[in-house]
């Protein structure tokens, strides 16, 4: 019988990484200057490996190849096959990340034979002066923007709000964006590793992709930057629903029963805060700690969430 699946985190050392992920994970394998922890990934050469139960040691691709819709849901398997469609990461930016953009599905398919990349950021921690970049504060065009990069005043055209923990920002494909220094977050995105960098704060050893980015960027003014959502306890509070993923905020004070079977989709839990046990049919119990991610196979009907203390879950599915 299938059960809630944990995976070995895939750690990425980055020039802008720090030590916050190491503190969250309490794992000696976390490298110095860790910028990312890939919690669930189907990106080729970075396939997640099951960490618990009788499927331990198998890649996410291998288990989907065997169990198909029982893992991901029939509708998801029909569309994506053995490629798991969502990538979940922890990210820490001790320094500014590059200013970048991602292509949409159509462009990514034409150029790279891959999926596009829309993503959502849930801010776990931010220093008092931390900011992010999300789109433009006015309507401009390609020439104005790339001329402004050459003259060094491009930031005058960008939305750069101060941010704080608990906030959510959706970054659709085509939106210019960046993460400022002093931030730790959860990123939920389409399964894609395609990034076009247009500015990298003077780092000399990383390639820019302005020729690829210029026709991908949405140069229109962006007004709705932050995503607002409810925080009602013991309920799945909708954060966002897109063609790529649905994400809810689930604060748990009391034991809850959840039945996702009619969704015909896997469900991912990422535990933002607290500690929970997940009970499934057959009395299978899985403990989940703060900072951990677990995949609930689509075939499981009866899910019981037992909080060992007040807990907050990101609930993710297609």
C-alpha positions in Angstrom: 0.0 0.0 0.0 1.3 3.5 -0.9 2.0 6.0 1.9 3.1 9.6 2.4 6.5 10.0 0.7 9.5 11.9 1.9 12.5 12.7 -0.3 16.1 13.4 0.2 16.7 17.2 -0.1 18.9 18.2 -3.0 21.2 21.0 -1.7 22.6 23.7 -4.0 25.5 25.8 -3.0 25.2 29.3 -4.4 27.3 32.5 -4.5 24.5 34.3 -2.7 23.7 31.4 -0.3 23.9 31.5 3.5 23.3 29.4 6.6 19.5 29.7 7.2 18.7 26.5 5.3 21.3 24.6 7.4 19.4 25.9 10.6 16.1 24.8 9.2 17.2 21.3 8.1 19.6 20.5 11.0 21.4 18.3 8.4 25.2 17.9 8.3 24.9 17.4 4.5 23.8 21.0 4.0 26.8 22.8 2.3 28.2 26.2 3.4 26.5 29.1 1.4 23.5 26.9 0.7 21.2 28.9 -1.5 18.6 26.2 -2.3 17.2 23.0 -1.0 15.2 21.2 -3.7 12.5 19.4 -1.7 10.7 17.6 -4.5 12.2 17.7 -8.0 11.7 15.9 -11.3 14.3 18.1 -13.2 16.6 15.8 -15.1 19.9 15.2 -13.3 18.2 16.4 -10.1 15.6 13.7 -9.6 14.4 13.4 -6.0 15.0 10.1 -4.2 12.5 8.6 -1.8 13.8 8.7 1.8 11.3 6.6 3.7 9.3 3.3 3.5 9.6 0.4 1.1 10.2 2.7 -1.9 13.3 4.2 -0.3 16.1 4.7 -2.8 13.9 5.0 -5.9 13.7 8.2 -7.9 10.4 10.1 -8.3 10.5 9.2 -11.9 10.8 5.5 -11.2 7.9 5.4 -8.8 5.6 7.3 -11.1 6.6 4.9 -14.0 5.4 2.0 -11.8 2.4 3.4 -10.0 1.3 6.1 -12.6 -2.0 7.7 -11.6 -1.9 6.1 -8.1 0.9 8.5 -7.3 0.0 11.7 -9.2 -3.6 11.2 -10.3 -4.9 9.9 -13.6 -5.5 13.4 -15.1 -2.0 14.5 -14.1 -0.4 11.4 -15.5 -2.3 11.8 -18.8 -0.8 15.3 -19.1 2.7 15.0 -17.7 3.5 11.3 -17.9 6.4 10.3 -15.6 7.5 13.9 -15.2 6.3 15.2 -11.8 4.9 18.7 -12.6 5.8 20.7 -9.5 9.2 21.7 -8.0 9.3 22.8 -4.4 12.4 24.6 -3.0 13.7 26.4 0.0 15.7 29.4 -0.9 18.0 31.7 1.1 19.4 34.9 -0.4 22.2 36.3 1.8 23.0 38.6 -1.2 20.8 39.9 -4.0 19.8 37.3 -6.6 20.1 38.1 -10.3 17.3 40.1 -12.0 15.7 37.5 -14.2 12.7 36.2 -16.1 11.3 32.8 -17.1 9.6 31.8 -20.4 6.0 30.6 -20.6 5.0 27.1 -21.7 4.8 28.0 -25.4 8.3 29.7 -25.6 9.9 27.1 -23.4 8.6 24.3 -25.6 9.8 26.0 -28.8 13.2 26.9 -27.5 14.1 24.2 -25.0 11.5 21.3 -25.4 10.6 22.0 -21.8 7.8 23.5 -19.6 7.7 27.2 -18.8 8.2 28.5 -15.3 5.6 30.3 -13.2 6.3 30.3 -9.5 5.1 31.4 -6.1 7.1 32.7 -3.1 6.0 32.2 0.5 8.3 34.4 2.7 9.5 32.5 5.7 11.9 35.2 7.1 13.0 38.6 6.0 15.4 41.2 7.5 13.7 44.6 8.1 15.1 46.2 5.0 14.6 43.2 2.7 12.9 43.7 -0.7 12.1 41.9 -3.8 11.6 42.9 -7.5 8.3 42.1 -9.2 7.5 43.7 -12.5 7.5 47.3 -13.6 6.0 50.4 -11.8 4.9 51.8 -15.2 4.4 50.8 -18.8 7.6 50.8 -20.7 9.1 48.9 -23.7 12.1 46.8 -24.6 14.3 49.6 -25.7 13.7 51.8 -22.7 14.4 48.9 -20.3 17.6 47.6 -21.9 18.9 51.1 -22.4 18.4 51.7 -18.7 20.5 48.6 -17.8 23.3 50.1 -19.8 23.0 53.4 -18.0 22.6 51.8 -14.6 19.2 53.4 -13.7 16.9 50.4 -14.6 15.8 50.0 -10.9 13.9 53.2 -11.3 11.3 51.3 -13.4 10.9 48.3 -11.1 8.5 47.5 -8.2 10.7 46.9 -5.2 8.4 46.5 -2.1 9.7 45.8 1.4 8.7 42.3 2.4 8.1 40.4 5.7 7.5 36.9 6.8 4.1 35.3 6.0 3.7 37.2 2.8 3.1 35.6 -0.6 4.1 36.8 -4.1 3.1 35.1 -7.3 5.6 35.4 -10.2 4.0 34.4 -13.5 6.2 33.5 -16.5 7.2 36.7 -18.3 7.5 38.9 -15.1 10.9 40.4 -14.4 11.8 39.6 -10.8 14.5 39.2 -8.2 15.0 38.4 -4.6 16.9 40.9 -2.4 19.3 40.0 0.3 18.2 38.8 3.7 15.3 36.6 2.7 14.4 32.9 3.2 11.4 31.5 1.4 9.5 28.5 0.0 9.2 28.5 -3.7 6.6 26.4 -5.5 7.0 26.3 -9.3 6.5 24.4 -12.5 9.0 21.7 -13.1 11.5 23.8 -15.1 15.1 25.1 -14.6 15.0 27.7 -17.4 16.1 31.1 -16.2 17.1 34.1 -18.3 19.4 36.5 -16.3 19.4 40.1 -17.4 21.4 41.7 -14.6 23.7 40.0 -12.0 25.1 42.8 -9.8 28.6 42.7 -11.2 29.2 39.0 -10.9 31.6 38.2 -13.7 31.4 34.4 -13.8 27.7 33.9 -14.7 26.2 34.3 -18.2 23.5 36.9 -19.0 20.7 36.0 -21.5 19.4 39.4 -22.6 18.9 38.2 -26.2 16.6 35.4 -25.0 14.9 37.5 -22.3 14.0 40.6 -24.4 11.0 39.0 -26.1 9.8 37.1 -23.0 9.6 40.0 -20.6 6.1 41.5 -19.9 6.8 45.3 -20.0 3.4 46.4 -18.8 2.9 47.9 -15.4 2.4 45.4 -12.5 0.0 46.6 -9.8 -1.2 43.5 -7.9 2.1 42.3 -6.5 1.3 40.7 -3.1 -1.2 37.9 -2.8 -3.6 38.3 0.1 -5.3 35.3 1.7 -7.2 34.2 4.8 -5.8 32.5 7.9 -8.8 30.7 9.3 -7.7 27.8 11.6 -8.3 24.2 10.6 -9.4 25.2 7.1 -7.7 25.2 3.7 -7.4 28.9 2.9 -7.0 29.4 -0.8 -3.8 31.4 -1.7 -3.9 30.9 -5.5 -5.3 28.7 -8.2 -3.6 28.6 -11.6 -3.3 26.2 -14.5 0.0 25.1 -13.0 -0.8 24.6 -9.3 -3.3 25.3 -6.6 -1.9 26.4 -3.2 -3.7 26.7 0.1 -2.6 27.9 3.6 -3.7 25.4 6.2 -3.2 26.4 9.9 -3.8 23.4 12.1 -4.9 23.7 15.7 -7.0 20.5 16.0 -6.9 17.1 14.4 -8.3 17.2 10.9 -9.6 14.6 8.4 -8.9 15.3 4.7 -10.1 13.4 1.6 -8.5 14.4 -1.6 -9.6 11.4 -3.7 -12.0 13.4 -5.9 -9.3 15.8 -6.8 -7.6 13.1 -8.9 -4.2 14.7 -7.9 -1.3 14.2 -5.6 -1.0 16.6 -2.7 2.2 18.1 -1.3 2.4 19.3 2.3 5.2 21.7 3.2 5.3 22.4 6.9 6.1 26.0 7.5 5.8 25.8 11.3 5.1 23.2 13.9 5.1 19.4 13.9 2.4 17.0 12.7 1.7 13.3 12.3 -0.1 12.1 9.2 -2.3 9.0 9.6 -3.4 7.1 6.5 -5.3 3.8 5.9 -3.6 0.8 7.3 -2.5 2.9 10.4 0.5 4.2 8.6 1.9 7.2 10.5 4.3 9.7 9.1 5.9 12.4 11.2 6.6 15.8 9.6 8.8 18.5 11.1 9.1 22.2 10.4 10.8 22.6 7.0 10.0 19.2 5.7 8.0 18.3 2.6 5.8 15.2 2.1 4.0 13.9 -1.0 0.5 12.4 -0.5 -0.2 9.9 -3.3 -3.4 10.5 -5.2 -4.7 7.0 -4.4 -4.9 7.6 -0.6 -8.4 8.4 0.5 -8.4 9.1 4.2 -5.8 11.5 5.6 -5.7 12.4 9.2 -3.6 15.4 10.3 -2.7 15.3 14.0 -0.9 18.5 15.2 1.6 17.9 18.0 1.6 21.7 18.4 0.1 24.6 16.4 1.3 24.0 12.8 1.1 25.7 9.5 1.0 23.8 6.2 1.3 24.8 2.6 -1.1 22.5 0.8 -0.2 22.1 -2.9 -1.9 20.1 -5.8 -2.9 20.3 -9.4 
